[in-house]
Structure formats: structure tokens, C-alpha cells
Amino acid sequence: TKHGKKRRYVADRKEELYPGNPDLLKDSSHYYQLTTGDYVSTNYSKQSIRDIIKQAADTAGIDFGSDLIIFLGEEEV
């Protein structure tokens, strides 16, 4: 499982998304439950989202920036 240094991007249980910060789980805008039952954390800056997507692309062997170009808001990153 790929994840950040302190927290997971995707987890079986929402409590695994924000270890040490359970207050974020009180507001469901900080996570989303997928149809698979897994949870995805959503409390990230645009830069963090870019870094997470780049890490996923690298893991999948996709060339970030040419094979995969993303737009977060108005800007291409």
C-alpha cells in the first residue's frame, strides 16, 4: 500500500486516514467512502494532491506530465 509518511491516502477503515487527529473524522468532508468500502482522505492542498497523483502515476509506470496531465482548478500542474 502506498501512503504518506504519517497517514494513508486510502484505507480499509476511516480511522486509519488521520492517525493522531481523530477530530478530522467528525466532519465527513475530510473523507469519502468508495463503492469498494475503502475510505479516501480528502483533506489536502492542491500541491499535496499533485504529489499524490504523481506518486500513483510513477507506481503505475505512467509518465506524469506527458502521459498524464492534471488540472487542479485553473492551473495545469
Disulfide bonds with the S-S distance in Angstrom:
none
